[in-house]
């Protein structure tokens, strides 16, 4: 049975004149999940296969987003291992879609989210401190837009913004943003377990545990690491189990 992440068919967003078909948004989100959740060792083969496939077909907007997400994850997962340039390649695909007046409305939330994240990743790849600061700030403008416009429709805006906010250096003071998004996802999951996929919640609980550890609230951190481990002991290579081994009695 397919996972149902979003309930509803059509709703108006923030009084806009257009209607968002959230069931269609949900289908696009599900279709892109393999690229969104890809493992580090799978990224480069997946990019090679997708680039090869796109040489034989007329690429759609969804195809461009799919490849951009793979480029995004190549930057996110492999930059520390010396792989560079993929954030810029992803932004080259996504920026025209973000600016397009004809792209499907149901693709705009995903485009906006990934434009924000990939802009921050491009900043991380820069060796210029000023470009880093400006790029992160620009990335969060897109991420904030995604959360403000689409955050109540599905889990991805808050989840991605929380991930970026947790990853940037403390200098940017995004800890409160990360915690607010994680708390929103937790509350949404408690109210409606269909809103956040269980595998995503394992990461949410793990990140909540890590956030409370930074605040030196170890008791609360242990509670969240335990919840994460209960859902998926292998999430992020067993990070919750490692934390519990160190900090739990």
N, C-alpha and C positions, 0 to 999 in steps of 0.2 A: 504494500500500500504506500502511496506517495505521502511524504510528509506535507502537512498543511501548516505553513508558517503564518499565513495571514487569513483573517476571516473577513468576508465581505466581498462585494462585487464592484460597486462604483460609489465613490464618495467625492465630495468637493474638498479641496485643500485650501485652507486659509482664505476662503472667500474668493478664490480665483475664478475666472470665467471658464476654465477648462475642468473637465472631469477626469479623475484618475481611476482607471480600472485596476483596482488593487489585486484582483485575481490574476490579471495578466502580468502585473508587476511581479507577483509571486511566482508565476511560471518562468519568467525571465530569470529571477533570482535563483530558482531551483536549477535551471538549465546551466547557469554559470557556476554552480557550486563546485564541480570538479576542478575548475581553474582556481576558484577562490581558496579551496582547502588543500591545494597541491603540496606535496612534501618537497623538501629542498632537492633531494636526489632525482626528482621527477621533472623539475622545472625545465632544464635545458633540453632534454629529449622532447618534452611537450611543445616547447617553442619551435624546435626544428620541424616537428611533424605538422604543426599548425601553419607555419610559414610555407611549407611545401604544399599543404592542402589548398591554401589560398591562392597559389599560383595557377590552380586548375579550375577555380570557380569565380564567379562575380561576387566579391565580398559585400556583405550586408553590414549595417551598423552593428548588429549583434556580433558578427564576426570580428569587427574591429575592436569591440569592447572585450571580447574573449581573449584576443591576442594581447591587448593592452594589460589585462589583468595578469596574464602570464609574464609580461615584461615587468609589471609592478612587483610580482613575487620574486622574479629573478633579482631585482634590486634589493628587495627586503631581506631575502634569505641568503643571498650569495655575495653581497657587496663586501661583507667582512672577510670573504675568502678571495677577494681580488677581482670579482666580476663587476664591471663598470659599464655605464652608458645605457642601461636598460630603462632607467626612469625617464630619461629624455626621449627614448623611442616610444615609450608608452604615452607620454604627454603629447607627442606629435600625433598620435592616433586619437586621443581623447579630447584635446582642446577644440578642434573643429566641430566635434559632436556637441560639446558643451555650448558652443556659440551658434549652432545650427538652429534655424527657426522651423525646420521640418522634421527633426528627429521625433520619434514617438515619445509621448509624455511618459509612458511607463518605463522608458529607458533612462529618463533624465535623473531619477534618484541615484541609480547605480553609476551613471556617468559622473555626477557631481561628487559623490563619495570618493571615487577613485581619482578624479582630477585633484581633489584635496590631498589625498594620501600620497599620490605619486609626485605632487609638487613638493611635499615635505621630504620625500625620499631623494628627489633631485637635489634639494638643498643639502641633505646629508652627504651626498656624493661630492659636493663642491669643496675645494680647498680654500676658498675665499671666505673668511669669517663673516663679512658683510653679506655676501650672497646666501650664506647659511641662515643668518638671522632673518633676512628679508624673505627667503624662500619658505621657511617654517611659518612665518606670519601669514604669508599669502596662502599657504596650504590650509591653515586653520580657518581662513575666511571661507574657503569652499566647504570645509568640513562643518563649520558652524551653519552655513546655509543648508547643507544636507540635513542636519539634525533639526533645524528650525522648520524646514518645509516638510520633511518626510519622516522624521523620527518616530512619529506615532503610527506610521503605516507598517513598518517592519523593522526587524532588529538591526539591520546592517549599519545604518548611519551612526547610531550610538556605539555599536561594537567597534567599528573601524576608528571613530574618533577617540574612543577610550584607548585603543591599542596604540595609536599615534601619540596621544597625550602621555601614555605611560612610557613610551620609548624615547621621547625627546629629552635632552639634558634638563636637570632641575632648574637651570638658569631661566628657562622659558616659563616656569611657574604654571605648569599645566596639570599639577597633581589633583587640584580640586575639580578640574574638568573631567579627568579620567574617573575619579571617584563618583562624580554625579552621574556620568553615563553608566558606570557599572551598577550603581544603585538603582537607576532606572530600569536596566535590564533585569536585575534581580526582582524588583517589584512587579514588572510586567510578566515575568515567568511565573511568579507566585499567583498572580491574578488569572493568567491564561497561559498554561504550559505550551500551548501551540504557538505562542508569539515568538519564543526563542527556541531553536533546536537544542536538543539535549547535549549534543557534542559541543555546541557553542557555549552552553552553560558551564561545562567543565572548565573551559578557558576563563569565563567570566568569574567563576568562584576562585580559580587559581589567582587571577589578577587582583581580586578583592583581598585574598590572603596576603599577597605581596604588598598591596597598598597599606594594609593595616600593620604589616611588619615594618614598613618605613616609618609609620607613626609610633613604633615601639609598642603597639597593642598586640602582643603575641597571643594572648588568649583568643581574641577575635580572629586573628590570622589563622590559628590552628583550626578553628571551626570551619572557615571557608576552605582551607586546604583539604580538610576531611570530606567536605561536600564534593569538592572537585574530584578527589580520588574515588569516591563512591560512584560517580558517574562514569569516569574514564581514568583508570589508574595509569594509562600510558600517555595522557595528554602532555604535550611538550616534553617527550622523552622521560615521563615519570617525575616531573618537577615537583608536583604536590607531595608525592611519596618521599622525595629527598628532603623537602622542607619539614615534613612531619618527623622524619628520622632524626633531624637535627634539633628541632624545637619542642616536639611533643614529649611528654613525660614517659 
